[in-house]
Amino acid sequence: MTLFGENISPACSYCEQGKDTADGSMILCSRVGIVSPYYRCRKFVYSPIRRKPRALPKLPDVESSNFKL
């Protein structure tokens, strides 16, 4: 069982080898150096902890009259 499915496309943004830069726009890879978050190499090792969840959709406005009996 995997957390995000069987078909995970490699990307340095959620690789065990990489760390985010201070501004968050690039990845510091321990193997390759400074790379784009979407870069991928043969040394990719998936890390579910580095994966960032998608933002939740905005909920519609609800009126209080909908909850009265």
All heavy atoms as TSV, in Angstrom:
chain	resi	resn	atom	element	x	y	z
A	1	MET	N	N	0.831	-1.183	0.000
A	1	MET	CA	C	0.000	0.000	0.000
A	1	MET	C	C	0.878	1.251	0.000
A	1	MET	O	O	1.769	1.397	0.811
A	1	MET	CB	C	-0.877	-0.006	1.247
A	1	MET	CG	C	-1.794	1.175	1.315
A	1	MET	SD	S	-2.811	1.051	2.790
A	1	MET	CE	C	-2.578	2.668	3.419
A	2	THR	N	N	0.644	2.139	-0.936
A	2	THR	CA	C	1.380	3.394	-0.973
A	2	THR	C	C	0.442	4.540	-0.649
A	2	THR	O	O	-0.772	4.451	-0.840
A	2	THR	CB	C	2.018	3.620	-2.353
A	2	THR	OG1	O	0.981	3.639	-3.317
A	2	THR	CG2	C	3.015	2.541	-2.684
A	3	LEU	N	N	0.999	5.632	-0.194
A	3	LEU	CA	C	0.175	6.761	0.240
A	3	LEU	C	C	-0.465	7.520	-0.908
A	3	LEU	O	O	-1.589	7.992	-0.792
A	3	LEU	CB	C	1.023	7.726	1.074
A	3	LEU	CG	C	1.510	7.179	2.404
A	3	LEU	CD1	C	2.437	8.170	3.073
A	3	LEU	CD2	C	0.345	6.862	3.306
A	4	PHE	N	N	0.229	7.672	-2.010
A	4	PHE	CA	C	-0.267	8.500	-3.103
A	4	PHE	C	C	-0.428	7.723	-4.402
A	4	PHE	O	O	-0.359	8.296	-5.469
A	4	PHE	CB	C	0.655	9.699	-3.317
A	4	PHE	CG	C	0.661	10.633	-2.145
A	4	PHE	CD1	C	1.667	10.577	-1.213
A	4	PHE	CD2	C	-0.356	11.542	-1.978
A	4	PHE	CE1	C	1.668	11.435	-0.131
A	4	PHE	CE2	C	-0.368	12.401	-0.902
A	4	PHE	CZ	C	0.648	12.342	0.030
A	5	GLY	N	N	-0.637	6.419	-4.328
A	5	GLY	CA	C	-0.844	5.614	-5.518
A	5	GLY	C	C	0.424	4.921	-5.978
A	5	GLY	O	O	1.504	5.125	-5.452
A	6	GLU	N	N	0.255	4.089	-6.980
A	6	GLU	CA	C	1.367	3.302	-7.507
A	6	GLU	C	C	2.224	4.081	-8.502
A	6	GLU	O	O	3.412	3.858	-8.616
A	6	GLU	CB	C	0.822	2.044	-8.194
A	6	GLU	CG	C	0.102	1.102	-7.251
A	6	GLU	CD	C	1.044	0.428	-6.268
A	6	GLU	OE1	O	2.188	0.131	-6.644
A	6	GLU	OE2	O	0.615	0.207	-5.129
A	7	ASN	N	N	1.624	4.984	-9.252
A	7	ASN	CA	C	2.324	5.692	-10.321
A	7	ASN	C	C	2.739	7.090	-9.865
A	7	ASN	O	O	2.073	8.075	-10.145
A	7	ASN	CB	C	1.426	5.796	-11.557
A	7	ASN	CG	C	1.048	4.432	-12.077
A	7	ASN	OD1	O	1.829	3.502	-11.986
A	7	ASN	ND2	N	-0.149	4.308	-12.606
A	8	ILE	N	N	3.867	7.189	-9.182
A	8	ILE	CA	C	4.396	8.464	-8.722
A	8	ILE	C	C	5.498	8.878	-9.676
A	8	ILE	O	O	6.504	8.193	-9.806
A	8	ILE	CB	C	4.927	8.356	-7.290
A	8	ILE	CG1	C	3.788	7.978	-6.359
A	8	ILE	CG2	C	5.584	9.642	-6.861
A	8	ILE	CD1	C	4.222	7.651	-4.964
A	9	SER	N	N	5.297	9.993	-10.360
A	9	SER	CA	C	6.329	10.468	-11.273
A	9	SER	C	C	7.448	11.124	-10.463
A	9	SER	O	O	7.182	11.930	-9.569
A	9	SER	CB	C	5.753	11.455	-12.280
A	9	SER	OG	O	5.206	12.556	-11.607
A	10	PRO	N	N	8.696	10.785	-10.722
A	10	PRO	CA	C	9.812	11.341	-9.959
A	10	PRO	C	C	9.923	12.850	-10.114
A	10	PRO	O	O	9.765	13.386	-11.199
A	10	PRO	CB	C	11.038	10.663	-10.565
A	10	PRO	CG	C	10.530	9.485	-11.286
A	10	PRO	CD	C	9.142	9.808	-11.708
A	11	ALA	N	N	10.174	13.534	-9.022
A	11	ALA	CA	C	10.435	14.978	-9.011
A	11	ALA	C	C	11.235	15.296	-7.759
A	11	ALA	O	O	10.997	14.733	-6.696
A	11	ALA	CB	C	9.130	15.765	-9.027
A	12	CYS	N	N	12.170	16.213	-7.876
A	12	CYS	CA	C	13.040	16.545	-6.749
A	12	CYS	C	C	12.301	17.227	-5.603
A	12	CYS	O	O	12.797	17.257	-4.499
A	12	CYS	CB	C	14.188	17.430	-7.214
A	12	CYS	SG	S	15.394	16.519	-8.192
A	13	SER	N	N	11.115	17.756	-5.855
A	13	SER	CA	C	10.379	18.427	-4.783
A	13	SER	C	C	9.956	17.460	-3.688
A	13	SER	O	O	9.742	17.865	-2.555
A	13	SER	CB	C	9.163	19.153	-5.344
A	13	SER	OG	O	8.292	18.246	-5.959
A	14	TYR	N	N	9.839	16.156	-3.976
A	14	TYR	CA	C	9.517	15.177	-2.944
A	14	TYR	C	C	10.475	13.993	-2.972
A	14	TYR	O	O	10.092	12.843	-2.785
A	14	TYR	CB	C	8.053	14.724	-3.012
A	14	TYR	CG	C	7.525	14.416	-4.381
A	14	TYR	CD1	C	7.650	13.162	-4.928
A	14	TYR	CD2	C	6.892	15.404	-5.116
A	14	TYR	CE1	C	7.159	12.882	-6.178
A	14	TYR	CE2	C	6.393	15.128	-6.364
A	14	TYR	CZ	C	6.527	13.867	-6.889
A	14	TYR	OH	O	6.041	13.599	-8.132
A	15	CYS	N	N	11.742	14.299	-3.181
A	15	CYS	CA	C	12.791	13.285	-3.144
A	15	CYS	C	C	13.490	13.330	-1.784
A	15	CYS	O	O	13.632	14.392	-1.176
A	15	CYS	CB	C	13.807	13.547	-4.251
A	15	CYS	SG	S	15.184	12.371	-4.267
A	16	GLU	N	N	13.914	12.174	-1.316
A	16	GLU	CA	C	14.603	12.080	-0.040
A	16	GLU	C	C	15.962	12.784	-0.071
A	16	GLU	O	O	16.458	13.228	0.961
A	16	GLU	CB	C	14.793	10.594	0.296
A	16	GLU	CG	C	15.085	10.304	1.726
A	16	GLU	CD	C	15.084	8.814	1.974
A	16	GLU	OE1	O	16.116	8.170	1.697
A	16	GLU	OE2	O	14.044	8.307	2.421
A	17	GLN	N	N	16.565	12.909	-1.239
A	17	GLN	CA	C	17.891	13.499	-1.384
A	17	GLN	C	C	17.879	15.030	-1.335
A	17	GLN	O	O	18.913	15.643	-1.146
A	17	GLN	CB	C	18.506	13.081	-2.725
A	17	GLN	CG	C	18.462	11.622	-3.019
A	17	GLN	CD	C	19.411	10.809	-2.163
A	17	GLN	OE1	O	20.418	11.319	-1.708
A	17	GLN	NE2	N	19.075	9.569	-1.953
A	18	GLY	N	N	16.705	15.670	-1.545
A	18	GLY	CA	C	16.649	17.119	-1.692
A	18	GLY	C	C	16.154	17.851	-0.468
A	18	GLY	O	O	15.491	17.302	0.393
A	19	LYS	N	N	16.510	19.148	-0.414
A	19	LYS	CA	C	16.037	20.054	0.631
A	19	LYS	C	C	15.649	21.367	-0.037
A	19	LYS	O	O	16.271	21.781	-1.007
A	19	LYS	CB	C	17.131	20.308	1.661
A	19	LYS	CG	C	17.496	19.080	2.434
A	19	LYS	CD	C	18.518	19.370	3.484
A	19	LYS	CE	C	18.831	18.056	4.181
A	19	LYS	NZ	N	19.731	18.135	5.244
A	20	ASP	N	N	14.621	22.022	0.491
A	20	ASP	CA	C	14.173	23.294	-0.070
A	20	ASP	C	C	15.190	24.397	0.218
A	20	ASP	O	O	15.827	24.405	1.271
A	20	ASP	CB	C	12.825	23.703	0.532
A	20	ASP	CG	C	11.719	22.749	0.147
A	20	ASP	OD1	O	11.804	22.158	-0.939
A	20	ASP	OD2	O	10.770	22.613	0.930
A	21	THR	N	N	15.309	25.344	-0.720
A	21	THR	CA	C	16.134	26.516	-0.476
A	21	THR	C	C	15.370	27.473	0.427
A	21	THR	O	O	14.190	27.283	0.716
A	21	THR	CB	C	16.499	27.226	-1.794
A	21	THR	OG1	O	15.293	27.565	-2.477
A	21	THR	CG2	C	17.368	26.356	-2.672
A	22	ALA	N	N	16.026	28.542	0.865
A	22	ALA	CA	C	15.400	29.497	1.782
A	22	ALA	C	C	14.191	30.174	1.154
A	22	ALA	O	O	13.184	30.399	1.817
A	22	ALA	CB	C	16.421	30.542	2.213
A	23	ASP	N	N	14.269	30.489	-0.144
A	23	ASP	CA	C	13.131	31.144	-0.792
A	23	ASP	C	C	12.107	30.140	-1.311
A	23	ASP	O	O	11.004	30.523	-1.687
A	23	ASP	CB	C	13.590	32.057	-1.916
A	23	ASP	CG	C	14.276	31.317	-3.052
A	23	ASP	OD1	O	14.500	30.094	-2.932
A	23	ASP	OD2	O	14.596	31.965	-4.061
A	24	GLY	N	N	12.420	28.856	-1.334
A	24	GLY	CA	C	11.475	27.822	-1.717
A	24	GLY	C	C	11.312	27.614	-3.212
A	24	GLY	O	O	10.483	26.825	-3.628
A	25	SER	N	N	12.091	28.295	-4.032
A	25	SER	CA	C	11.923	28.174	-5.479
A	25	SER	C	C	12.792	27.082	-6.100
A	25	SER	O	O	12.499	26.627	-7.201
A	25	SER	CB	C	12.232	29.503	-6.158
A	25	SER	OG	O	13.593	29.834	-5.963
A	26	MET	N	N	13.832	26.643	-5.414
A	26	MET	CA	C	14.734	25.624	-5.940
A	26	MET	C	C	14.946	24.537	-4.879
A	26	MET	O	O	14.554	24.692	-3.734
A	26	MET	CB	C	16.081	26.239	-6.329
A	26	MET	CG	C	16.005	27.309	-7.393
A	26	MET	SD	S	15.398	26.710	-8.947
A	26	MET	CE	C	16.902	26.111	-9.658
A	27	ILE	N	N	15.592	23.441	-5.288
A	27	ILE	CA	C	15.876	22.315	-4.404
A	27	ILE	C	C	17.391	22.127	-4.319
A	27	ILE	O	O	18.083	22.174	-5.340
A	27	ILE	CB	C	15.224	21.022	-4.937
A	27	ILE	CG1	C	13.727	21.196	-5.097
A	27	ILE	CG2	C	15.544	19.837	-4.049
A	27	ILE	CD1	C	12.964	21.410	-3.824
A	28	LEU	N	N	17.896	21.909	-3.114
A	28	LEU	CA	C	19.313	21.603	-2.920
A	28	LEU	C	C	19.456	20.086	-2.844
A	28	LEU	O	O	19.095	19.463	-1.849
A	28	LEU	CB	C	19.831	22.237	-1.631
A	28	LEU	CG	C	19.775	23.753	-1.550
A	28	LEU	CD1	C	20.144	24.207	-0.151
A	28	LEU	CD2	C	20.690	24.362	-2.571
A	29	CYS	N	N	19.954	19.492	-3.910
A	29	CYS	CA	C	20.113	18.042	-3.985
A	29	CYS	C	C	21.494	17.662	-3.468
A	29	CYS	O	O	22.496	18.273	-3.841
A	29	CYS	CB	C	19.930	17.571	-5.427
A	29	CYS	SG	S	20.137	15.793	-5.628
A	30	SER	N	N	21.550	16.640	-2.625
A	30	SER	CA	C	22.841	16.201	-2.092
A	30	SER	C	C	23.675	15.492	-3.146
A	30	SER	O	O	24.884	15.354	-2.985
A	30	SER	CB	C	22.621	15.277	-0.894
A	30	SER	OG	O	21.924	14.114	-1.295
A	31	ARG	N	N	23.071	15.044	-4.238
A	31	ARG	CA	C	23.786	14.330	-5.297
A	31	ARG	C	C	24.140	15.219	-6.479
A	31	ARG	O	O	25.232	15.146	-7.010
A	31	ARG	CB	C	22.929	13.176	-5.818
A	31	ARG	CG	C	22.479	12.214	-4.793
A	31	ARG	CD	C	23.520	11.184	-4.584
A	31	ARG	NE	N	23.052	10.228	-3.580
A	31	ARG	CZ	C	23.472	9.017	-3.521
A	31	ARG	NH1	N	24.339	8.573	-4.390
A	31	ARG	NH2	N	23.043	8.219	-2.577
A	32	VAL	N	N	23.182	16.070	-6.912
A	32	VAL	CA	C	23.344	16.819	-8.158
A	32	VAL	C	C	23.710	18.273	-7.914
A	32	VAL	O	O	24.465	18.866	-8.669
A	32	VAL	CB	C	22.045	16.722	-8.999
A	32	VAL	CG1	C	22.180	17.472	-10.304
A	32	VAL	CG2	C	21.684	15.282	-9.251
A	33	GLY	N	N	23.176	18.888	-6.853
A	33	GLY	CA	C	23.412	20.305	-6.575
A	33	GLY	C	C	22.089	21.056	-6.578
A	33	GLY	O	O	21.066	20.532	-6.185
A	34	ILE	N	N	22.091	22.289	-7.054
A	34	ILE	CA	C	20.882	23.106	-7.099
A	34	ILE	C	C	20.105	22.768	-8.361
A	34	ILE	O	O	20.619	22.868	-9.464
A	34	ILE	CB	C	21.236	24.599	-7.068
A	34	ILE	CG1	C	21.977	24.931	-5.779
A	34	ILE	CG2	C	19.978	25.444	-7.174
A	34	ILE	CD1	C	22.514	26.331	-5.718
A	35	VAL	N	N	18.831	22.367	-8.172
A	35	VAL	CA	C	17.998	21.955	-9.291
A	35	VAL	C	C	16.586	22.518	-9.139
A	35	VAL	O	O	16.193	22.986	-8.081
A	35	VAL	CB	C	17.922	20.416	-9.414
A	35	VAL	CG1	C	19.268	19.826	-9.767
A	35	VAL	CG2	C	17.393	19.797	-8.153
A	36	SER	N	N	15.823	22.431	-10.211
A	36	SER	CA	C	14.426	22.832	-10.219
A	36	SER	C	C	13.605	21.816	-9.412
A	36	SER	O	O	13.968	20.646	-9.345
A	36	SER	CB	C	13.922	22.865	-11.666
A	36	SER	OG	O	12.527	22.911	-11.709
A	37	PRO	N	N	12.483	22.225	-8.815
A	37	PRO	CA	C	11.648	21.258	-8.090
A	37	PRO	C	C	11.097	20.148	-8.979
A	37	PRO	O	O	10.755	19.072	-8.497
A	37	PRO	CB	C	10.500	22.106	-7.545
A	37	PRO	CG	C	10.987	23.498	-7.566
A	37	PRO	CD	C	11.998	23.587	-8.656
A	38	TYR	N	N	10.997	20.390	-10.284
A	38	TYR	CA	C	10.444	19.403	-11.210
A	38	TYR	C	C	11.514	18.558	-11.896
A	38	TYR	O	O	11.205	17.695	-12.690
A	38	TYR	CB	C	9.577	20.101	-12.257
A	38	TYR	CG	C	8.521	20.947	-11.609
A	38	TYR	CD1	C	8.605	22.320	-11.638
A	38	TYR	CD2	C	7.461	20.364	-10.931
A	38	TYR	CE1	C	7.644	23.107	-11.019
A	38	TYR	CE2	C	6.494	21.130	-10.311
A	38	TYR	CZ	C	6.596	22.493	-10.358
A	38	TYR	OH	O	5.648	23.260	-9.738
A	39	TYR	N	N	12.778	18.821	-11.573
A	39	TYR	CA	C	13.887	18.041	-12.123
A	39	TYR	C	C	13.822	16.618	-11.574
A	39	TYR	O	O	13.295	16.372	-10.499
A	39	TYR	CB	C	15.216	18.694	-11.738
A	39	TYR	CG	C	16.441	17.978	-12.250
A	39	TYR	CD1	C	16.838	18.131	-13.565
A	39	TYR	CD2	C	17.193	17.160	-11.421
A	39	TYR	CE1	C	17.969	17.477	-14.047
A	39	TYR	CE2	C	18.314	16.508	-11.892
A	39	TYR	CZ	C	18.688	16.673	-13.207
A	39	TYR	OH	O	19.797	16.026	-13.665
A	40	ARG	N	N	14.355	15.665	-12.312
A	40	ARG	CA	C	14.412	14.287	-11.833
A	40	ARG	C	C	15.695	13.637	-12.339
A	40	ARG	O	O	16.193	13.960	-13.407
A	40	ARG	CB	C	13.205	13.500	-12.263
A	40	ARG	CG	C	13.006	13.503	-13.744
A	40	ARG	CD	C	11.732	12.793	-14.091
A	40	ARG	NE	N	11.502	12.949	-15.527
A	40	ARG	CZ	C	10.345	12.836	-16.083
A	40	ARG	NH1	N	9.294	12.573	-15.364
A	40	ARG	NH2	N	10.215	12.972	-17.373
A	41	CYS	N	N	16.227	12.722	-11.542
A	41	CYS	CA	C	17.442	12.002	-11.928
A	41	CYS	C	C	17.290	10.538	-11.545
A	41	CYS	O	O	16.285	10.131	-10.969
A	41	CYS	CB	C	18.675	12.627	-11.277
A	41	CYS	SG	S	18.758	12.418	-9.491
A	42	ARG	N	N	18.301	9.752	-11.819
A	42	ARG	CA	C	18.251	8.317	-11.534
A	42	ARG	C	C	18.362	8.009	-10.043
A	42	ARG	O	O	18.062	6.911	-9.614
A	42	ARG	CB	C	19.370	7.599	-12.277
A	42	ARG	CG	C	19.091	7.510	-13.763
A	42	ARG	CD	C	20.120	6.659	-14.420
A	42	ARG	NE	N	21.143	7.563	-14.973
A	42	ARG	CZ	C	22.370	7.205	-15.254
A	42	ARG	NH1	N	22.777	5.987	-15.061
A	42	ARG	NH2	N	23.206	8.074	-15.763
A	43	LYS	N	N	18.804	8.960	-9.258
A	43	LYS	CA	C	18.992	8.749	-7.820
A	43	LYS	C	C	17.737	9.070	-7.015
A	43	LYS	O	O	17.781	9.154	-5.795
A	43	LYS	CB	C	20.143	9.622	-7.310
A	43	LYS	CG	C	21.453	9.383	-8.001
A	43	LYS	CD	C	21.979	8.006	-7.695
A	43	LYS	CE	C	23.347	7.836	-8.347
A	43	LYS	NZ	N	23.902	6.531	-8.119
A	44	PHE	N	N	16.592	9.245	-7.664
A	44	PHE	CA	C	15.335	9.598	-6.996
A	44	PHE	C	C	14.928	8.530	-5.983
A	44	PHE	O	O	14.900	7.350	-6.282
A	44	PHE	CB	C	14.219	9.760	-8.030
A	44	PHE	CG	C	12.868	9.994	-7.428
A	44	PHE	CD1	C	12.520	11.233	-6.938
A	44	PHE	CD2	C	11.947	8.964	-7.342
A	44	PHE	CE1	C	11.278	11.446	-6.380
A	44	PHE	CE2	C	10.703	9.166	-6.792
A	44	PHE	CZ	C	10.368	10.412	-6.307
A	45	VAL	N	N	14.630	8.977	-4.755
A	45	VAL	CA	C	14.115	8.115	-3.687
A	45	VAL	C	C	12.900	8.834	-3.117
A	45	VAL	O	O	13.009	9.908	-2.546
A	45	VAL	CB	C	15.158	7.878	-2.580
A	45	VAL	CG1	C	14.585	7.014	-1.475
A	45	VAL	CG2	C	16.419	7.262	-3.146
A	46	TYR	N	N	11.715	8.235	-3.265
A	46	TYR	CA	C	10.474	8.867	-2.851
A	46	TYR	C	C	10.414	9.030	-1.332
A	46	TYR	O	O	10.729	8.117	-0.580
A	46	TYR	CB	C	9.286	8.047	-3.330
A	46	TYR	CG	C	7.966	8.594	-2.878
A	46	TYR	CD1	C	7.502	9.813	-3.358
A	46	TYR	CD2	C	7.182	7.924	-1.963
A	46	TYR	CE1	C	6.297	10.327	-2.945
A	46	TYR	CE2	C	5.969	8.429	-1.554
A	46	TYR	CZ	C	5.534	9.630	-2.042
A	46	TYR	OH	O	4.345	10.144	-1.632
A	47	SER	N	N	10.002	10.225	-0.879
A	47	SER	CA	C	9.813	10.507	0.534
A	47	SER	C	C	8.422	11.104	0.728
A	47	SER	O	O	8.195	12.254	0.362
A	47	SER	CB	C	10.876	11.488	1.023
A	47	SER	OG	O	10.601	11.864	2.353
A	48	PRO	N	N	7.474	10.356	1.304
A	48	PRO	CA	C	6.120	10.890	1.490
A	48	PRO	C	C	6.076	12.067	2.450
A	48	PRO	O	O	5.157	12.877	2.396
A	48	PRO	CB	C	5.332	9.700	2.034
A	48	PRO	CG	C	6.327	8.744	2.535
A	48	PRO	CD	C	7.590	8.992	1.766
A	49	ILE	N	N	7.072	12.220	3.305
A	49	ILE	CA	C	7.103	13.336	4.245
A	49	ILE	C	C	7.370	14.653	3.521
A	49	ILE	O	O	6.876	15.697	3.922
A	49	ILE	CB	C	8.160	13.072	5.332
A	49	ILE	CG1	C	7.724	11.865	6.158
A	49	ILE	CG2	C	8.373	14.284	6.214
A	49	ILE	CD1	C	8.739	11.382	7.133
A	50	ARG	N	N	8.139	14.626	2.437
A	50	ARG	CA	C	8.453	15.851	1.698
A	50	ARG	C	C	7.314	16.296	0.779
A	50	ARG	O	O	7.300	17.420	0.305
A	50	ARG	CB	C	9.713	15.649	0.845
A	50	ARG	CG	C	10.930	15.493	1.693
A	50	ARG	CD	C	12.214	16.016	1.136
A	50	ARG	NE	N	12.222	16.840	-0.031
A	50	ARG	CZ	C	12.307	18.178	0.000
A	50	ARG	NH1	N	12.332	18.816	1.124
A	50	ARG	NH2	N	12.356	18.856	-1.115
A	51	ARG	N	N	6.359	15.454	0.549
A	51	ARG	CA	C	5.263	15.798	-0.354
A	51	ARG	C	C	4.306	16.768	0.323
A	51	ARG	O	O	3.901	16.566	1.458
A	51	ARG	CB	C	4.522	14.540	-0.770
A	51	ARG	CG	C	3.600	14.782	-1.909
A	51	ARG	CD	C	3.135	13.467	-2.489
A	51	ARG	NE	N	2.443	13.725	-3.719
A	51	ARG	CZ	C	2.728	13.180	-4.864
A	51	ARG	NH1	N	3.707	12.316	-4.935
A	51	ARG	NH2	N	2.053	13.467	-5.933
A	52	LYS	N	N	3.950	17.855	-0.377
A	52	LYS	CA	C	3.048	18.860	0.171
A	52	LYS	C	C	1.628	18.592	-0.330
A	52	LYS	O	O	1.420	18.415	-1.526
A	52	LYS	CB	C	3.502	20.253	-0.251
A	52	LYS	CG	C	4.855	20.614	0.337
A	52	LYS	CD	C	5.363	21.920	-0.190
A	52	LYS	CE	C	6.728	22.243	0.366
A	52	LYS	NZ	N	7.781	21.445	-0.167
A	53	PRO	N	N	0.642	18.563	0.567
A	53	PRO	CA	C	-0.731	18.298	0.131
A	53	PRO	C	C	-1.299	19.466	-0.669
A	53	PRO	O	O	-0.866	20.604	-0.525
A	53	PRO	CB	C	-1.493	18.103	1.434
A	53	PRO	CG	C	-0.687	18.813	2.459
A	53	PRO	CD	C	0.744	18.737	1.998
A	54	ARG	N	N	-2.278	19.156	-1.506
A	54	ARG	CA	C	-2.956	20.191	-2.277
A	54	ARG	C	C	-3.787	21.059	-1.345
A	54	ARG	O	O	-4.256	20.609	-0.300
A	54	ARG	CB	C	-3.872	19.571	-3.315
A	54	ARG	CG	C	-3.142	18.824	-4.375
A	54	ARG	CD	C	-4.134	18.300	-5.383
A	54	ARG	NE	N	-3.463	17.377	-6.285
A	54	ARG	CZ	C	-4.014	16.333	-6.838
A	54	ARG	NH1	N	-5.265	16.053	-6.585
A	54	ARG	NH2	N	-3.335	15.556	-7.635
A	55	ALA	N	N	-4.022	22.284	-1.758
A	55	ALA	CA	C	-4.863	23.188	-0.976
A	55	ALA	C	C	-6.312	22.718	-1.037
A	55	ALA	O	O	-6.779	22.220	-2.061
A	55	ALA	CB	C	-4.751	24.602	-1.515
A	56	LEU	N	N	-7.027	22.874	0.062
A	56	LEU	CA	C	-8.425	22.489	0.105
A	56	LEU	C	C	-9.267	23.468	-0.703
A	56	LEU	O	O	-8.973	24.673	-0.728
A	56	LEU	CB	C	-8.924	22.474	1.555
A	56	LEU	CG	C	-8.302	21.420	2.461
A	56	LEU	CD1	C	-8.793	21.615	3.888
A	56	LEU	CD2	C	-8.659	20.037	1.976
A	57	PRO	N	N	-10.315	22.987	-1.362
A	57	PRO	CA	C	-11.157	23.905	-2.126
A	57	PRO	C	C	-11.916	24.832	-1.182
A	57	PRO	O	O	-12.240	24.470	-0.043
A	57	PRO	CB	C	-12.115	22.981	-2.881
A	57	PRO	CG	C	-12.115	21.718	-2.112
A	57	PRO	CD	C	-10.767	21.615	-1.468
A	58	LYS	N	N	-12.214	26.032	-1.654
A	58	LYS	CA	C	-12.936	27.005	-0.854
A	58	LYS	C	C	-14.389	26.566	-0.732
A	58	LYS	O	O	-15.034	26.206	-1.715
A	58	LYS	CB	C	-12.860	28.384	-1.496
A	58	LYS	CG	C	-13.434	29.457	-0.629
A	58	LYS	CD	C	-13.212	30.819	-1.201
A	58	LYS	CE	C	-13.826	31.850	-0.274
A	58	LYS	NZ	N	-13.583	33.195	-0.743
A	59	LEU	N	N	-14.904	26.590	0.498
A	59	LEU	CA	C	-16.278	26.188	0.748
A	59	LEU	C	C	-17.232	27.331	0.404
A	59	LEU	O	O	-16.906	28.495	0.618
A	59	LEU	CB	C	-16.455	25.795	2.216
A	59	LEU	CG	C	-15.651	24.585	2.673
A	59	LEU	CD1	C	-15.830	24.376	4.164
A	59	LEU	CD2	C	-16.065	23.348	1.914
A	60	PRO	N	N	-18.423	27.004	-0.095
A	60	PRO	CA	C	-19.381	28.061	-0.412
A	60	PRO	C	C	-19.929	28.706	0.854
A	60	PRO	O	O	-19.936	28.094	1.927
A	60	PRO	CB	C	-20.474	27.331	-1.179
A	60	PRO	CG	C	-20.385	25.921	-0.724
A	60	PRO	CD	C	-18.940	25.685	-0.422
A	61	ASP	N	N	-20.369	29.953	0.728
A	61	ASP	CA	C	-20.973	30.647	1.859
A	61	ASP	C	C	-22.303	29.983	2.215
A	61	ASP	O	O	-23.084	29.620	1.337
A	61	ASP	CB	C	-21.199	32.117	1.527
A	61	ASP	CG	C	-19.884	32.860	1.336
A	61	ASP	OD1	O	-18.879	32.449	1.946
A	61	ASP	OD2	O	-19.872	33.851	0.583
A	62	VAL	N	N	-22.561	29.832	3.515
A	62	VAL	CA	C	-23.768	29.163	3.991
A	62	VAL	C	C	-24.565	30.135	4.849
A	62	VAL	O	O	-24.011	30.839	5.693
A	62	VAL	CB	C	-23.391	27.904	4.809
A	62	VAL	CG1	C	-24.632	27.200	5.313
A	62	VAL	CG2	C	-22.542	26.965	3.986
A	63	GLU	N	N	-25.857	30.152	4.642
A	63	GLU	CA	C	-26.727	31.016	5.444
A	63	GLU	C	C	-27.182	30.266	6.688
A	63	GLU	O	O	-27.388	29.044	6.659
A	63	GLU	CB	C	-27.941	31.438	4.623
A	63	GLU	CG	C	-27.566	32.278	3.425
A	63	GLU	CD	C	-28.784	32.635	2.573
A	63	GLU	OE1	O	-29.919	32.498	3.082
A	63	GLU	OE2	O	-28.576	33.042	1.446
A	64	SER	N	N	-27.373	30.990	7.790
A	64	SER	CA	C	-27.800	30.348	9.036
A	64	SER	C	C	-29.235	29.835	8.942
A	64	SER	O	O	-29.631	28.948	9.687
A	64	SER	CB	C	-27.663	31.328	10.202
A	64	SER	OG	O	-28.505	32.455	9.987
A	65	SER	N	N	-30.037	30.359	8.004
A	65	SER	CA	C	-31.419	29.896	7.868
A	65	SER	C	C	-31.486	28.448	7.355
A	65	SER	O	O	-32.490	27.776	7.552
A	65	SER	CB	C	-32.192	30.813	6.927
A	65	SER	OG	O	-31.617	30.773	5.639
A	66	ASN	N	N	-30.446	27.955	6.772
A	66	ASN	CA	C	-30.413	26.574	6.298
A	66	ASN	C	C	-30.356	25.564	7.443
A	66	ASN	O	O	-30.658	24.394	7.246
A	66	ASN	CB	C	-29.211	26.352	5.385
A	66	ASN	CG	C	-29.301	27.103	4.095
A	66	ASN	OD1	O	-30.370	27.516	3.685
A	66	ASN	ND2	N	-28.165	27.291	3.450
A	67	PHE	N	N	-29.974	26.011	8.640
A	67	PHE	CA	C	-29.802	25.107	9.764
A	67	PHE	C	C	-30.930	25.189	10.786
A	67	PHE	O	O	-30.840	24.600	11.847
A	67	PHE	CB	C	-28.456	25.384	10.441
A	67	PHE	CG	C	-27.291	25.127	9.528
A	67	PHE	CD1	C	-26.623	26.169	8.902
A	67	PHE	CD2	C	-26.866	23.837	9.271
A	67	PHE	CE1	C	-25.552	25.942	8.060
A	67	PHE	CE2	C	-25.799	23.593	8.428
A	67	PHE	CZ	C	-25.152	24.637	7.821
A	68	LYS	N	N	-31.968	25.934	10.519
A	68	LYS	CA	C	-33.108	26.056	11.448
A	68	LYS	C	C	-34.158	25.012	11.117
A	68	LYS	O	O	-34.392	24.691	9.960
A	68	LYS	CB	C	-33.717	27.459	11.357
A	68	LYS	CG	C	-32.794	28.524	11.876
A	68	LYS	CD	C	-33.454	29.876	11.838
A	68	LYS	CE	C	-32.479	30.933	12.340
A	68	LYS	NZ	N	-33.070	32.259	12.269
A	69	LEU	N	N	-34.779	24.485	12.149
A	69	LEU	CA	C	-35.852	23.509	11.956
A	69	LEU	C	C	-37.199	24.164	11.940
A	69	LEU	O	O	-37.519	25.088	12.541
A	69	LEU	CB	C	-35.823	22.454	13.070
A	69	LEU	CG	C	-34.592	21.573	13.052
A	69	LEU	CD1	C	-34.620	20.652	14.258
A	69	LEU	CD2	C	-34.536	20.751	11.780
